Amino acid sequence: MTNLKNSGIANNLACKTTCLSITIVGHKLNPDEITRILKIEPTRGYSKVSVWHSHGFKRERKMGHWSFDTKFFLESTSVEKHARFLLERFEEKSSVLQSLCERYSVVISIWWELWECYGGFSLDACTLQRLSQLCKRVDFYLISFFDEDENEQG
């Protein structure tokens, strides 16, 4: 396993938080079955019939959900480090994930929250290609909180 702390990939100073996740959802998805198949514990999982309370209302889940988020394991803002961490855990399971793609939606998401209103990240093309072998879709989320008052001052 690669030692991510010594891999030479620098943190991105424009970034507040970074997370990569692999998410599997479906109407008939049982998160315990996915855990058994992948032999990896999810960071979040629930079945379609799960009920939860939010803002005083009782709500029902419309789909089963299984996900693994890197934010619970890494403090780095490097997208490359998060991607390699995910690959170390899931790449050997690519054929299993591809078979799950036939029954469920399997998505890798890259979450990148900025300190400022602008910025960007780099991801090695080979790393992105390897990630795309695990799913049918890769989503990118750039989150920025722009403060107009702060911008006018400086």
N, C-alpha and C positions, 0 to 999 in steps of 0.2 A: 504494500500500500504506500502511496506517495505521502511524504511528510509535507503537508500544505503550508506549515509555518515557514519552512525553508525553501519553498519552491521558487522564490524570486519574483513573485507576482505582487506588485505594489498595490496598496489600497488606493481607491479613487477619492481624492479630496473633495470633489464636487458632490459626492454622494453621501447621503445621510444613512440609508440602510439599503441592503441588497438581500434578495432572497430568490432562490430557484425552487420550484416545486414541480412534482409530478403528481397529477390528479387524475383519478379514474372515477367516472360517474356513470350511472345508468339506472333505469327504472327498476330493474330486478337485481341490482348490485347488492351483494351481502359483503360488508367490509371484512368480516371474519374469514370469508372464503378467499378474498384477495390476499389477506395477510398470510393465510396458509399456503397459497400458491406461490407468492413471492418470497416467503420466509423473511419478511421485513415488517417490523411494527410501524404502523402509520403514525404521523404526528397528529392526525385528525381523521376520524371516520365515523360514519353514522349510516343507519339504514333508512329506507324510504319511510317507514312508519314511525320513525322517531318523532316525538313531540317535544317542543321546547317553548319556553315563555320569553317574550321579548316585548318590552314597553307595555306590559300589562295585558298582552294578548297571547292566547294559546295558538301556536302555529304547528303545522305539520310539514315534514320534509317531503318534497315532491320527487326526490331521487335519492338513491344510495350514493354514498361518497366515501372515497378513500384517498388520502393524500399524504405526501411526505415533503416537508418543508425544510430547507437547509438553514433557515434563520435560527433554528433551535440548536444548531451544532457549531456554527461559525459566526464570528463577530466581524469578519472581513467585509469590506465594501467592494472587493474585486469580484466581478461577475465570473471571470475565468476560474478563480478559486472555488466559487460555489458550484460552477458547472462541473469541474473535475471531481468535487466531493460527491455530487449526484451520480456522475458516471462510475465512480469507484463502487458505488452500492448497487447500481442498476444495469450497467452495461452487460454483465454476464447473464442477465435475465432478459436480453432483448428479444429472443424468440418467444418467451413466455408473454412478454408485453405485446408483441405483435399479434399473438393469438387473442389476447384480451381486447385488442383494438377491433377485432371482428364482432365483439359483443357489446363493448362499452366505448365511451368517449375517453381517450387517453391523451392528455395534454401536458406539455411542459410549459410552465410559465416563468418568465423572468421579470421580477419586480425590482425596480430601481427608483428609489426616492431621493430627490435632489434637495440640497440645502437652498439653492437659488432657483431662479426661473429658467435656467438654461444649463446644459451639460449633456454629456453622452458617455457611453462606455464602448469598449472594444471587446470582441470575443474572437478568438482564433477560429478561422474558417474550419479547420479540422475538428475542433471541439464542437462547433455548431453542427457539423455534419454527423458526428457521433451521437449528439443529443437527438437529432432528428430521426435516427434509427430506432429510437425507443418509443416513438409515438406517431400519431398522424398529424399533429399540429403543434407549433411552438408559438406561444403568445408573448408579446412584449408589453410591459406596463411601465411607463415613465410617469412618476408622480412628482409634482412640483407645487409648492405652496408659495405663491407670489404675494408679497406684502407691498402694496402700492406706496404706503407711507414711508417705508424703509427705502424704497427705490427713489423717491423724490428727494430724500436727504443726501443721497450720495452718488 
